[in-house]
Each structure stands twice: as C-alpha cells, then as structure tokens.
Amino acid sequence: MTRVRRAILKSCLLAFALHLGTAAAATPQQLASFFRAVQVDNVSAVKEMAGKLVNPNEINPVGGEPALVLAVREGSMRVFDALLLQPGIDLEAQAMNGNTALMMAAFKNNRRAAEALLAKGARVNRAGWTPLHYAAAGGAEDIARLLIDRKAKLDALSPKESGAYTPLMMAAREAQPGMVRLLLEAGANPALKNTEGLTAAQIAERAGQTDIAAAISGFKR
C-alpha cells in the first residue's frame, strides 16, 4: 500500500470514528427531536440528524422503538425511505417488545414497506413471533403471500409463554377466513396444538368463529 493510500485510509477511518462518536453522544433533547421528526415524517430533519447527531439504530427512550420500526408504525414513508439509505441501518433492530420493521409492516398491512425491507434482505423467519404471525392476525393477505414466497415458516410457533400459536391459529382466532384459506392452501398444518392443547379449529370455535372452525376441519388438499 502506497504512502498516499495509507494517508487516505487513515483519514477515512478517523472521519468514521468521529462520525460514530458524534452519533453516540446524542443528548436527550436531540433524541427527542429526532424521534419526533420520524413520527411526523419530517424527512429533512431526520436526514440532518441521522448518523451525525443520532445513531439511526438508536432505541427511542420514550416508545422503546428504533426509528425504522417507528417510521413504519406511523406511516412516515419519506422518513422510512431515507432511513433505508442510511449507512449501517439495521433492518433487524428490535423494539423493546421484539418487533422488527418487517413485523410492523405486516401488522400495519404496509405492502410498500414490506417489499422494500424484503428487497434489502430483511429476515422473514425468526424465533418466536414472526412477520407471518402478524400478517395472519391482521388479514394482510398480500404481505402473507410475499412472506410465503420467501419461504416463511408456515407453522412457526410464537413464544411458549404466549401460547405457542401458529400463524393459522392467529388467523382463526382473529376471524380472518381469507387468511385461513391462504395458509391452509400454502400447506399450514391444521393439526398442530398450542400450549392449551387446542388446534386452530378449536381456537376458532372458542372464539365463536364456527364457520372458520368448519372450514379448517373440512379442508382437504
């Protein structure tokens, strides 16, 4: 490596270190301003602060969410797009409750956000709650198809303390007949039981969804 190249590399590393140090030293007021800008889709303010004054993966001390999750939850799509372009943005950054940006996109039935996150390589499968659980509960059929096309685990189990629900069980409990059919046709297993020993059909029955219970019980591939 030539002397000139070494000097350039040293300068770049120093600038990067200073950049990280500045972002890591955000004051409570700066954090509040940053997350308020994310919430109201103030993209110019977010661009001014992200990576300079505030680490874009920082967790909001008030709401417990990283900026990317908050942007999806609030529908702040200009900010969302800007955050995706931030160097070092963590697509898997979790809120305090475990939600990722893709999980929030599924929950909010935000197809554009889901497609953008998937294109960037967001994880479809994870331990515990998954994006497909959220899509199933909310009846977000288009997003469920996107996830299934990317090998989402149809029979993923939610955490045991939450009942070990599959996406099919969630769709059955939340009265989502279209989602129930979609999942069954994709290959979801209706015979699985949660921690109470209930199948998806029994969960639907308990929730008063007799038509869904019958549809699950009578489904044949």
Backbone as numpy.savetxt, mean C-alpha at the origin, in Angstrom:
# Nx Ny Nz CAx CAy CAz Cx Cy Cz
41.83 4.88 -11.31 40.98 6.08 -11.31 41.87 7.33 -11.31
41.64 8.25 -12.24 42.45 9.46 -12.34 42.20 10.39 -11.17
43.14 11.35 -10.99 43.00 12.31 -9.90 41.72 13.15 -10.06
41.41 13.51 -11.31 40.21 14.31 -11.56 38.96 13.54 -11.17
38.91 12.26 -11.58 37.73 11.45 -11.25 37.59 11.25 -9.75
38.73 11.07 -9.06 38.67 10.92 -7.60 38.13 12.18 -6.95
38.56 13.31 -7.47 38.10 14.59 -6.91 36.60 14.77 -7.12
36.13 14.41 -8.32 34.70 14.52 -8.62 33.90 13.60 -7.72
34.37 12.35 -7.58 33.67 11.40 -6.74 33.62 11.87 -5.29
34.73 12.41 -4.80 34.77 12.91 -3.43 33.78 14.04 -3.23
33.70 14.94 -4.21 32.76 16.06 -4.12 31.32 15.57 -4.11
31.03 14.58 -4.96 29.68 14.02 -5.02 29.29 13.36 -3.72
30.22 12.59 -3.14 29.95 11.90 -1.88 29.74 12.91 -0.76
30.53 13.97 -0.76 30.38 15.00 0.28 29.03 15.69 0.15
28.65 16.00 -1.09 27.35 16.66 -1.31 26.22 15.75 -0.88
26.35 14.46 -1.18 25.30 13.51 -0.80 25.20 13.40 0.72
26.36 13.36 1.38 26.35 13.27 2.84 25.72 14.51 3.47
26.06 15.68 2.92 25.46 16.90 3.43 23.96 16.92 3.18
23.57 16.41 2.02 22.14 16.34 1.67 21.39 15.47 2.66
21.97 14.30 2.98 21.31 13.41 3.94 21.27 14.05 5.32
22.34 14.70 5.70 22.38 15.31 7.01 21.33 16.39 7.16
21.15 17.19 6.12 20.14 18.25 6.16 18.76 17.67 6.28
18.47 16.62 5.45 17.13 16.02 5.47 16.84 15.38 6.81
17.89 14.81 7.44 17.66 14.10 8.69 17.43 15.05 9.85
17.78 16.34 9.66 17.73 17.28 10.77 16.47 18.15 10.74
15.43 17.68 10.09 14.20 18.47 9.98 13.64 18.79 11.36
13.21 20.01 11.52 12.61 20.43 12.79 11.14 19.99 12.82
10.54 19.97 14.00 9.11 19.63 14.07 8.25 20.55 13.20
8.62 21.81 13.12 7.86 22.75 12.30 7.98 22.42 10.81
9.19 22.05 10.40 9.41 21.67 9.00 8.64 20.39 8.65
8.66 19.45 9.58 7.90 18.21 9.35 6.41 18.50 9.23
5.91 19.35 10.11 4.49 19.70 10.07 4.13 20.36 8.75
4.98 21.27 8.29 4.74 21.96 7.02 4.79 21.00 5.85
5.75 20.09 5.90 5.90 19.12 4.82 4.68 18.22 4.71
4.26 17.66 5.82 3.12 16.73 5.76 1.81 17.45 5.49
1.72 18.69 5.90 0.54 19.48 5.54 0.51 19.71 4.03
1.67 19.97 3.44 1.76 20.16 1.99 1.38 18.87 1.25
1.81 17.73 1.78 1.42 16.45 1.18 -0.09 16.29 1.24
-0.65 16.59 2.37 -2.09 16.39 2.59 -2.93 17.22 1.64
-2.51 18.46 1.37 -3.32 19.36 0.54 -2.84 19.39 -0.91
-1.93 18.49 -1.28 -1.44 18.36 -2.65 -0.70 19.61 -3.13
0.07 20.20 -2.22 0.89 21.36 -2.55 2.23 20.85 -3.08
2.27 20.56 -4.37 3.43 19.89 -4.94 4.67 20.76 -4.94
4.51 22.06 -5.12 5.69 22.93 -5.14 6.38 22.94 -3.78
5.60 22.98 -2.71 6.18 22.96 -1.36 6.86 21.63 -1.08
6.24 20.55 -1.51 6.83 19.22 -1.29 8.15 19.09 -2.05
8.18 19.54 -3.30 9.42 19.49 -4.08 10.51 20.33 -3.44
10.14 21.44 -2.87 11.11 22.33 -2.23 11.73 21.68 -0.99
10.94 20.88 -0.28 11.39 20.35 1.00 11.92 18.92 0.94
11.33 18.09 0.09 11.67 16.67 0.06 13.13 16.47 -0.35
13.86 15.74 0.47 15.25 15.45 0.19 16.20 16.58 0.54
15.66 17.74 0.87 16.49 18.89 1.23 16.34 19.21 2.71
15.12 19.43 3.10 14.84 19.71 4.51 14.25 18.50 5.22
13.56 17.66 4.46 12.85 16.51 5.04 13.17 15.26 4.25
13.49 14.19 4.96 13.64 12.89 4.32 12.27 12.46 3.79
12.13 12.17 2.48 10.81 11.84 1.95 10.21 10.56 2.51
11.03 9.75 3.19 10.53 8.52 3.80 10.19 8.69 5.28
10.32 9.91 5.76 10.02 10.21 7.18 8.58 9.83 7.52
8.39 9.37 8.75 7.05 9.07 9.24 6.46 10.33 9.88
5.24 10.63 9.52 4.55 11.78 10.10 4.34 11.55 11.60
4.90 12.38 12.45 4.73 12.18 13.89 3.27 12.26 14.34
2.44 12.94 13.55 1.04 13.10 13.94 0.19 11.93 13.47
0.25 11.60 12.19 -0.61 10.55 11.66 0.02 9.19 11.56
1.35 9.12 11.74 2.02 7.83 11.70 2.17 7.24 10.32
2.14 8.10 9.28 2.26 7.61 7.91 3.43 8.27 7.20
4.15 7.53 6.34 5.11 8.20 5.47 4.38 9.00 4.40
5.08 9.91 3.76 4.45 10.83 2.82 3.75 10.11 1.68
4.34 9.03 1.18 3.75 8.34 0.04 2.40 7.73 0.40
2.31 7.15 1.57 1.04 6.57 2.02 0.00 7.68 2.24
0.43 8.76 2.86 -0.47 9.88 3.11 -0.99 10.47 1.79
-0.11 10.62 0.82 -0.52 11.18 -0.48 -1.59 10.33 -1.13
-1.45 9.02 -1.06 -2.46 8.14 -1.65 -3.76 8.23 -0.86
-3.65 8.23 0.45 -4.87 8.29 1.28 -5.66 9.56 1.01
-4.94 10.68 0.83 -5.61 11.97 0.63 -5.93 12.24 -0.84
-5.50 11.37 -1.73 -5.72 11.63 -3.15 -4.88 12.78 -3.68
-3.74 13.02 -3.06 -2.83 14.10 -3.47 -1.94 13.58 -4.60
-2.50 13.51 -5.79 -1.82 12.81 -6.87 -0.65 13.58 -7.47
-0.67 14.89 -7.44 0.50 15.63 -7.92 1.68 15.40 -6.99
1.41 15.41 -5.71 2.46 15.11 -4.74 2.90 13.66 -4.87
1.96 12.77 -5.04 2.29 11.35 -5.22 3.25 11.17 -6.39
2.94 11.77 -7.52 3.81 11.65 -8.71 5.20 12.21 -8.42
5.25 13.34 -7.72 6.55 13.95 -7.40 7.36 13.07 -6.45
6.69 12.47 -5.47 7.39 11.60 -4.52 7.96 10.37 -5.21
7.24 9.83 -6.18 7.74 8.66 -6.89 9.06 8.95 -7.61
9.28 10.20 -7.96 10.50 10.58 -8.67 11.64 10.95 -7.73
11.35 10.98 -6.43 12.38 11.34 -5.46 13.45 10.25 -5.36
14.72 10.60 -5.47 15.78 9.59 -5.27 15.66 8.96 -3.88
15.72 7.65 -3.85 15.68 6.95 -2.57 14.31 6.77 -1.97
13.26 7.12 -2.70 11.92 6.94 -2.14 11.68 5.45 -1.89
11.15 5.14 -0.74 10.93 3.75 -0.34 9.47 3.38 -0.58
9.25 2.57 -1.61 7.88 2.15 -1.95 7.27 1.29 -0.86
8.12 0.67 -0.05 7.63 -0.24 0.99 7.60 0.41 2.37
7.84 1.70 2.44 7.76 2.39 3.74 6.38 2.18 4.34
6.36 1.79 5.61 5.09 1.44 6.26 4.65 2.51 7.24
3.34 2.69 7.28 2.74 3.48 8.34 2.85 2.71 9.65
2.56 3.36 10.74 2.64 2.69 12.04 1.72 1.49 12.12
0.62 1.49 11.34 -0.29 0.35 11.35 0.08 -0.71 10.32
1.21 -0.52 9.63 1.69 -1.51 8.67 1.30 -1.25 7.23
0.49 -0.25 6.97 0.06 0.02 5.60 1.22 0.52 4.74
1.27 0.02 3.51 2.19 0.56 2.51 1.37 1.39 1.52
2.06 2.06 0.62 1.36 2.88 -0.37 0.48 2.02 -1.27
0.95 0.84 -1.64 0.13 -0.03 -2.50 -1.09 -0.54 -1.76
-0.95 -0.84 -0.50 -2.10 -1.25 0.30 -3.12 -0.12 0.38
-2.63 1.10 0.55 -3.54 2.24 0.61 -4.21 2.47 -0.73
-3.48 2.29 -1.82 -4.07 2.44 -3.15 -5.19 1.43 -3.36
-4.98 0.21 -2.88 -6.03 -0.81 -2.98 -7.22 -0.45 -2.11
-6.95 0.02 -0.90 -8.03 0.40 0.02 -8.86 1.55 -0.54
-8.20 2.52 -1.16 -8.89 3.70 -1.70 -9.38 3.48 -3.14
-9.13 2.29 -3.67 -9.53 1.98 -5.06 -8.96 3.01 -6.03
-7.68 3.32 -5.84 -6.99 4.30 -6.68 -6.14 3.53 -7.69
-6.74 3.27 -8.84 -6.07 2.44 -9.84 -4.81 3.13 -10.36
-4.87 4.43 -10.59 -3.70 5.11 -11.14 -2.50 4.98 -10.20
-2.75 5.17 -8.91 -1.66 5.03 -7.95 -1.15 3.59 -7.92
-2.07 2.64 -7.95 -1.67 1.23 -7.92 -0.82 0.88 -9.13
-1.24 1.32 -10.30 -0.47 1.02 -11.52 0.92 1.64 -11.46
0.99 2.88 -10.98 2.29 3.56 -10.90 3.22 2.86 -9.91
2.68 2.45 -8.78 3.50 1.75 -7.78 3.96 0.39 -8.29
3.07 -0.33 -8.94 3.44 -1.63 -9.49 4.50 -1.48 -10.58
4.37 -0.45 -11.41 5.35 -0.21 -12.46 6.73 0.09 -11.88
6.75 0.67 -10.70 8.01 0.99 -10.01 8.56 -0.19 -9.23
7.78 -1.27 -9.13 8.26 -2.47 -8.45 7.76 -2.67 -7.05
6.66 -2.04 -6.67 6.10 -2.25 -5.32 5.74 -3.72 -5.12
5.96 -4.19 -3.90 5.71 -5.60 -3.59 4.22 -5.90 -3.51
3.84 -6.98 -4.18 2.44 -7.42 -4.18 2.17 -8.30 -2.97
3.12 -9.15 -2.63 2.94 -10.10 -1.53 3.81 -9.72 -0.35
3.26 -9.95 0.84 3.95 -9.64 2.08 3.31 -10.47 3.18
3.98 -10.60 4.30 3.41 -11.32 5.43 2.26 -10.51 6.02
1.23 -11.21 6.47 0.09 -10.53 7.10 -0.85 -9.92 6.06
-1.38 -8.74 6.40 -2.29 -8.07 5.48 -1.58 -7.75 4.17
-2.29 -7.92 3.08 -1.72 -7.66 1.76 -2.60 -6.67 1.00
-2.08 -6.09 -0.09 -2.94 -5.24 -0.93 -4.20 -5.96 -1.41
-4.10 -7.26 -1.66 -5.28 -7.99 -2.15 -6.36 -8.08 -1.07
-5.98 -8.22 0.18 -6.97 -8.17 1.26 -7.77 -6.87 1.20
-7.04 -5.76 1.02 -7.68 -4.45 1.02 -8.57 -4.26 -0.20
-8.07 -4.70 -1.35 -8.88 -4.61 -2.56 -10.14 -5.46 -2.43
-10.00 -6.65 -1.84 -11.14 -7.55 -1.68 -12.20 -6.96 -0.76
-11.77 -6.40 0.35 -12.72 -5.83 1.32 -13.48 -4.65 0.72
-12.80 -3.86 -0.11 -13.43 -2.66 -0.66 -14.08 -2.86 -2.01
-14.00 -4.07 -2.54 -14.62 -4.32 -3.85 -13.88 -3.67 -5.00
-12.58 -3.44 -4.85 -11.79 -2.80 -5.90 -11.36 -3.87 -6.92
-12.29 -4.22 -7.78 -12.07 -5.36 -8.67 -10.95 -5.11 -9.69
-10.87 -3.90 -10.24 -9.81 -3.61 -11.20 -8.44 -3.75 -10.57
-8.31 -3.27 -9.35 -7.02 -3.37 -8.67 -6.73 -4.82 -8.30
-7.76 -5.56 -7.90 -7.56 -6.98 -7.61 -7.03 -7.71 -8.83
-7.57 -7.38 -10.00 -7.08 -8.03 -11.23 -5.62 -7.68 -11.48
-5.27 -6.41 -11.27 -3.87 -6.01 -11.43 -2.96 -6.82 -10.50
-3.39 -6.98 -9.27 -2.59 -7.71 -8.29 -2.50 -9.19 -8.64
-3.61 -9.77 -9.03 -3.62 -11.19 -9.39 -2.76 -11.44 -10.62
-2.79 -10.52 -11.57 -1.94 -10.64 -12.76 -0.47 -10.63 -12.39
-0.15 -10.04 -11.24 1.24 -9.97 -10.77 1.50 -10.99 -9.67
0.74 -12.07 -9.70 0.96 -13.23 -8.83 0.66 -12.96 -7.36
-0.33 -12.13 -7.08 -0.75 -11.96 -5.69 -1.23 -13.30 -5.14
-0.88 -13.58 -3.90 -1.29 -14.84 -3.27 -2.77 -14.77 -2.94
-3.54 -15.62 -3.61 -4.99 -15.59 -3.45 -5.43 -15.98 -2.04
-4.67 -16.85 -1.41 -5.06 -17.36 -0.10 -4.16 -16.85 1.02
-3.61 -15.66 0.81 -2.78 -15.05 1.86 -3.60 -14.88 3.14
-2.95 -15.11 4.27 -3.63 -15.02 5.56 -3.26 -13.73 6.28
-4.27 -13.05 6.77 -4.01 -11.88 7.61 -3.37 -12.37 8.92
-2.81 -11.47 9.73 -2.18 -11.90 10.99 -3.14 -12.73 11.85
-2.58 -13.70 12.53 -3.40 -14.60 13.34 -4.24 -13.84 14.37
-3.66 -12.77 14.92 -4.41 -12.00 15.93 -5.61 -11.28 15.33
-5.63 -11.12 14.01 -6.77 -10.47 13.35 -7.77 -11.50 12.84
-7.46 -12.78 13.02 -8.40 -13.82 12.63 -7.95 -14.71 11.50
-6.78 -14.44 10.90 -6.25 -15.24 9.78 -7.27 -15.31 8.64
-7.64 -14.14 8.14 -8.59 -14.03 7.04 -7.88 -14.08 5.69
-8.51 -14.75 4.74 -8.05 -14.69 3.35 -8.76 -13.52 2.65
-8.27 -13.10 1.48 -9.01 -12.08 0.72 -10.45 -12.50 0.43
-10.68 -13.78 0.15 -12.04 -14.25 -0.11 -12.92 -14.07 1.12
-12.38 -14.37 2.27 -13.15 -14.17 3.51 -13.49 -12.70 3.71
-12.55 -11.82 3.39 -12.80 -10.39 3.53 -13.91 -9.94 2.58
-13.86 -10.40 1.34 -14.89 -10.04 0.37 -16.25 -10.57 0.80
-16.27 -11.78 1.38 -17.52 -12.37 1.84 -18.08 -11.57 3.02
-17.23 -11.22 3.96 -17.67 -10.49 5.15 -18.17 -9.09 4.81
-17.52 -8.46 3.81 -17.85 -7.08 3.47 -18.87 -6.97 2.34
-19.53 -8.06 2.02 -20.63 -8.06 1.04 -20.18 -7.54 -0.33
-19.19 -8.22 -0.90 -18.66 -7.86 -2.21 -18.85 -9.04 -3.16
-20.07 -9.23 -3.70 -20.33 -10.42 -4.52 -19.48 -10.50 -5.79
-19.23 -9.36 -6.44 -18.39 -9.38 -7.63 -16.97 -9.81 -7.31
-16.46 -9.32 -6.21 -15.11 -9.70 -5.79 -15.05 -11.17 -5.40
-16.08 -11.65 -4.73 -16.12 -13.07 -4.37 -16.00 -13.93 -5.62
-16.77 -13.61 -6.64 -16.72 -14.39 -7.88 -15.35 -14.27 -8.54
-14.82 -13.06 -8.58 -13.50 -12.85 -9.19 -12.44 -13.73 -8.52
-12.44 -13.72 -7.20 -11.44 -14.48 -6.46 -11.63 -15.98 -6.64
-12.88 -16.43 -6.61 -13.14 -17.86 -6.81 -12.70 -18.29 -8.21
-13.03 -17.48 -9.20 -12.65 -17.84 -10.57 -11.14 -17.81 -10.77
-10.46 -16.98 -9.98 -9.00 -16.91 -10.08 -8.32 -18.08 -9.36
-9.08 -18.81 -8.53 -8.52 -19.98 -7.86 -8.45 -19.92 -6.36
-9.10 -18.93 -5.73 -9.11 -18.86 -4.26 -9.77 -20.11 -3.68
-9.25 -20.54 -2.55 -9.73 -21.78 -1.91 -10.85 -21.45 -0.92
-12.10 -21.86 -1.22 -13.22 -21.54 -0.32 -13.28 -22.44 0.92
-12.45 -23.47 0.97 -12.50 -24.40 2.10 -11.63 -23.98 3.27
-10.79 -23.01 3.08 -9.91 -22.56 4.17 -10.73 -21.98 5.32
-10.19 -22.09 6.54 -10.89 -21.61 7.73 -10.04 -20.59 8.46
-10.72 -19.65 9.10 -10.00 -18.66 9.91 -9.75 -19.21 11.30
-9.26 -18.37 12.21 -8.93 -18.87 13.55 -10.16 -19.29 14.34
-11.34 -18.87 13.92 -12.57 -19.31 14.57 -13.10 -20.60 13.95
-12.41 -21.11 12.95 -12.85 -22.32 12.30 -13.93 -22.10 11.26
-14.06 -20.86 10.76 -15.11 -20.53 9.80 -14.56 -20.42 8.39
-15.30 -20.96 7.42 -14.96 -20.78 6.02 -15.53 -19.45 5.52
-15.17 -19.09 4.30 -15.69 -17.84 3.72 -17.21 -17.87 3.64
-17.78 -19.02 3.28 -19.25 -19.13 3.19 -19.89 -18.94 4.56
-19.28 -19.50 5.59 -19.83 -19.36 6.95 -19.68 -17.93 7.45
-18.60 -17.27 7.07 -18.42 -15.87 7.44 -19.49 -15.01 6.78
-19.78 -15.29 5.52 -20.84 -14.56 4.82 -22.19 -14.82 5.49
-22.44 -16.04 5.85 -23.70 -16.40 6.52 -23.84 -15.65 7.83
-22.77 -15.62 8.60 -22.80 -14.91 9.88 -23.07 -13.43 9.68
-22.55 -12.87 8.57 -22.74 -11.44 8.29 -24.09 -11.14 7.66
-24.92 -12.18 7.51 -26.24 -11.98 6.91 -26.24 -11.94 5.41
-25.13 -12.33 4.79 -25.00 -12.32 3.33 -25.31 -13.72 2.79
-26.58 -14.08 2.83 -26.95 -15.46 2.47 -26.72 -15.75 0.98
-26.91 -14.75 0.13 -26.68 -14.97 -1.30 -25.21 -15.24 -1.58
-24.35 -14.48 -0.91 -22.91 -14.70 -1.10 -22.50 -16.06 -0.55
-23.05 -16.43 0.61 -22.75 -17.73 1.19 -23.14 -18.84 0.23
-24.32 -18.71 -0.37 -24.79 -19.73 -1.32 -23.91 -19.76 -2.57
-23.49 -18.60 -3.02 -22.64 -18.53 -4.22 -21.30 -19.21 -3.97
-20.75 -19.01 -2.79 -19.47 -19.65 -2.46 -19.65 -21.16 -2.34
-20.68 -21.56 -1.61 -20.92 -23.00 -1.40 -21.21 -23.73 -2.71
-21.87 -23.04 -3.62 -22.25 -23.69 -4.87 -21.27 -23.51 -6.00
-20.17 -22.81 -5.74 -19.23 -22.53 -6.84 -18.53 -23.79 -7.30
-18.48 -23.96 -8.62 -17.77 -25.09 -9.20 -16.87 -24.56 -10.33
-15.64 -25.02 -10.33 -14.71 -24.61 -11.39 -14.91 -25.47 -12.63
